[in-house]
Amino acid sequence: MNRRYRFRRAVNYVNLSTPLGLLISVVGGATRQSGPNGLVLAFGYRYRFPIAGAFTVGNVVLTRRDSLEDQLIRHEGRHATQWAWCAGLPMLPLYLVAMLMSVVVCGHQASYNVFERLAGLDDGGYPRAPLWWRRGAGRGGSG
């Protein structure tokens, strides 16, 4: 495993985000297996929250599915790096604020969420919703 992924794995253990992710996987009834680049893939997560097809806490990628596509694993791996850069648990409120701001500016929780954009909207399967004030552009006339 590449040195940067070993470093990310260590940081996410020390900042307690990976232990939290492992706890969530146990409570959620997921089966865990080693994934690429120090990730832990947790399949069969039984709760419907959050809504996403997969979500990451520390180095743990949780999903209700039985498998994940490579591009989604890469996307979630970028979130694992974000957990390390955010020093662990501060990622939660920062992500929620970014999600709220995205909803405010375009009506979609991911399209303008800085964390999702940096992780790759296309790899995460998210749309590129236009900004509210850009939707009427080009229609001519005024209200």
C-alpha positions as a Markdown table, in Angstrom:
| # | Residue | x | y | z |
|---|---|---|---|---|
| 1 | Met | 0.0 | 0.0 | 0.0 |
| 2 | Asn | 1.2 | 3.5 | -0.9 |
| 3 | Arg | 2.7 | 5.5 | 1.9 |
| 4 | Arg | 0.0 | 8.2 | 1.7 |
| 5 | Tyr | -2.7 | 5.6 | 2.2 |
| 6 | Arg | -0.9 | 4.2 | 5.2 |
| 7 | Phe | -0.6 | 7.7 | 6.6 |
| 8 | Arg | -4.4 | 8.4 | 5.9 |
| 9 | Arg | -5.3 | 5.1 | 7.6 |
| 10 | Ala | -3.2 | 5.9 | 10.7 |
| 11 | Val | -4.5 | 9.5 | 10.9 |
| 12 | Asn | -8.1 | 8.3 | 10.7 |
| 13 | Tyr | -7.5 | 5.8 | 13.5 |
| 14 | Val | -5.9 | 8.4 | 15.7 |
| 15 | Asn | -8.6 | 11.0 | 15.1 |
| 16 | Leu | -11.2 | 8.3 | 16.0 |
| 17 | Ser | -13.2 | 8.5 | 12.8 |
| 18 | Thr | -12.3 | 5.0 | 11.6 |
| 19 | Pro | -13.2 | 3.5 | 15.0 |
| 20 | Leu | -16.5 | 5.4 | 14.8 |
| 21 | Gly | -17.0 | 4.0 | 11.3 |
| 22 | Leu | -16.3 | 0.5 | 12.5 |
| 23 | Leu | -18.8 | 0.9 | 15.4 |
| 24 | Ile | -21.5 | 2.2 | 12.9 |
| 25 | Ser | -20.8 | -0.9 | 10.7 |
| 26 | Val | -21.3 | -3.2 | 13.7 |
| 27 | Val | -24.5 | -1.5 | 14.9 |
| 28 | Gly | -25.7 | -1.4 | 11.3 |
| 29 | Gly | -25.2 | -5.2 | 10.8 |
| 30 | Ala | -22.7 | -4.8 | 8.0 |
| 31 | Thr | -20.1 | -7.4 | 7.0 |
| 32 | Arg | -16.6 | -5.9 | 6.8 |
| 33 | Gln | -13.8 | -6.7 | 4.4 |
| 34 | Ser | -10.5 | -5.1 | 3.5 |
| 35 | Gly | -10.7 | -2.8 | 0.5 |
| 36 | Pro | -8.2 | -1.0 | -1.6 |
| 37 | Asn | -5.8 | 1.6 | -0.2 |
| 38 | Gly | -6.5 | 0.9 | 3.4 |
| 39 | Leu | -10.2 | 1.2 | 3.2 |
| 40 | Val | -12.6 | -1.1 | 5.0 |
| 41 | Leu | -15.7 | -2.0 | 2.9 |
| 42 | Ala | -18.8 | -2.6 | 5.0 |
| 43 | Phe | -21.6 | -4.3 | 3.0 |
| 44 | Gly | -25.2 | -4.9 | 4.0 |
| 45 | Tyr | -25.6 | -1.8 | 6.2 |
| 46 | Arg | -29.3 | -2.1 | 7.3 |
| 47 | Tyr | -30.4 | 1.4 | 8.0 |
| 48 | Arg | -31.8 | 3.8 | 5.4 |
| 49 | Phe | -30.0 | 6.8 | 6.8 |
| 50 | Pro | -28.1 | 8.4 | 5.2 |
| 51 | Ile | -29.8 | 8.3 | 1.8 |
| 52 | Ala | -26.6 | 7.9 | -0.3 |
| 53 | Gly | -25.8 | 4.6 | -1.9 |
| 54 | Ala | -22.5 | 4.6 | 0.1 |
| 55 | Phe | -21.0 | 6.8 | 2.8 |
| 56 | Thr | -17.7 | 7.0 | 4.5 |
| 57 | Val | -16.7 | 7.5 | 8.1 |
| 58 | Gly | -12.9 | 7.6 | 8.5 |
| 59 | Asn | -11.6 | 4.8 | 6.4 |
| 60 | Val | -14.8 | 2.7 | 6.5 |
| 61 | Val | -17.1 | 2.8 | 3.5 |
| 62 | Leu | -20.6 | 1.7 | 4.4 |
| 63 | Thr | -23.3 | 0.6 | 2.0 |
| 64 | Arg | -26.6 | -1.3 | 1.9 |
| 65 | Arg | -25.4 | -3.0 | -1.3 |
| 66 | Asp | -23.6 | -6.3 | -1.8 |
| 67 | Ser | -20.8 | -4.7 | -3.9 |
| 68 | Leu | -19.5 | -1.3 | -5.1 |
| 69 | Glu | -18.2 | -0.2 | -8.4 |
| 70 | Asp | -14.6 | 0.9 | -8.6 |
| 71 | Gln | -15.4 | 4.5 | -9.4 |
| 72 | Leu | -17.6 | 4.8 | -6.3 |
| 73 | Ile | -14.9 | 3.2 | -4.2 |
| 74 | Arg | -12.4 | 5.8 | -5.5 |
| 75 | His | -15.0 | 8.6 | -4.7 |
| 76 | Glu | -15.4 | 7.2 | -1.1 |
| 77 | Gly | -11.7 | 6.9 | -0.8 |
| 78 | Arg | -11.4 | 10.7 | -1.4 |
| 79 | His | -13.9 | 11.2 | 1.4 |
| 80 | Ala | -11.6 | 9.1 | 3.7 |
| 81 | Thr | -8.8 | 11.6 | 2.8 |
| 82 | Gln | -11.2 | 14.4 | 3.7 |
| 83 | Trp | -11.9 | 12.9 | 7.1 |
| 84 | Ala | -8.1 | 12.9 | 7.7 |
| 85 | Trp | -7.7 | 16.5 | 6.6 |
| 86 | Cys | -10.6 | 17.6 | 8.8 |
| 87 | Ala | -9.0 | 16.0 | 11.8 |
| 88 | Gly | -11.8 | 13.4 | 12.1 |
| 89 | Leu | -15.1 | 14.3 | 13.8 |
| 90 | Pro | -15.2 | 18.0 | 12.7 |
| 91 | Met | -15.9 | 16.6 | 9.2 |
| 92 | Leu | -19.5 | 15.9 | 10.3 |
| 93 | Pro | -20.6 | 19.5 | 10.9 |
| 94 | Leu | -18.5 | 20.8 | 8.1 |
| 95 | Tyr | -20.1 | 18.3 | 5.7 |
| 96 | Leu | -23.6 | 19.2 | 6.9 |
| 97 | Val | -23.0 | 22.9 | 6.4 |
| 98 | Ala | -21.6 | 22.2 | 2.9 |
| 99 | Met | -24.7 | 20.1 | 2.1 |
| 100 | Leu | -27.1 | 22.8 | 3.4 |
| 101 | Met | -25.3 | 25.4 | 1.3 |
| 102 | Ser | -25.6 | 23.2 | -1.8 |
| 103 | Val | -29.3 | 22.8 | -1.2 |
| 104 | Val | -29.6 | 26.6 | -0.8 |
| 105 | Val | -27.8 | 27.5 | -4.0 |
| 106 | Cys | -29.1 | 24.7 | -6.3 |
| 107 | Gly | -31.7 | 22.5 | -4.5 |
| 108 | His | -29.5 | 19.4 | -4.5 |
| 109 | Gln | -27.5 | 18.2 | -1.5 |
| 110 | Ala | -24.3 | 17.3 | -3.5 |
| 111 | Ser | -24.0 | 19.4 | -6.6 |
| 112 | Tyr | -22.4 | 22.4 | -4.9 |
| 113 | Asn | -21.2 | 20.6 | -1.8 |
| 114 | Val | -17.5 | 21.3 | -1.7 |
| 115 | Phe | -16.7 | 17.8 | -0.2 |
| 116 | Glu | -18.7 | 16.0 | -3.0 |
| 117 | Arg | -17.2 | 18.2 | -5.7 |
| 118 | Leu | -13.6 | 17.5 | -4.4 |
| 119 | Ala | -14.4 | 13.8 | -4.3 |
| 120 | Gly | -15.8 | 13.8 | -7.8 |
| 121 | Leu | -19.4 | 14.3 | -8.6 |
| 122 | Asp | -19.4 | 11.9 | -11.5 |
| 123 | Asp | -17.6 | 9.2 | -9.6 |
| 124 | Gly | -20.2 | 9.5 | -6.8 |
| 125 | Gly | -23.0 | 9.4 | -9.3 |
| 126 | Tyr | -24.3 | 12.9 | -8.5 |
| 127 | Pro | -25.9 | 15.3 | -10.9 |
| 128 | Arg | -24.6 | 18.7 | -11.8 |
| 129 | Ala | -27.6 | 20.7 | -10.9 |
| 130 | Pro | -27.6 | 24.3 | -12.1 |
| 131 | Leu | -27.6 | 27.2 | -9.7 |
| 132 | Trp | -31.1 | 28.6 | -8.9 |
| 133 | Trp | -30.3 | 32.0 | -10.5 |
| 134 | Arg | -29.0 | 30.4 | -13.7 |
| 135 | Arg | -32.1 | 28.3 | -14.5 |
| 136 | Gly | -34.1 | 31.1 | -16.0 |
| 137 | Ala | -31.2 | 32.5 | -18.1 |
| 138 | Gly | -31.9 | 32.8 | -21.8 |
| 139 | Arg | -35.6 | 32.6 | -21.5 |
| 140 | Gly | -36.0 | 36.3 | -22.3 |
| 141 | Gly | -38.5 | 38.7 | -20.6 |
| 142 | Ser | -38.8 | 39.5 | -17.0 |
| 143 | Gly | -41.4 | 38.6 | -14.4 |
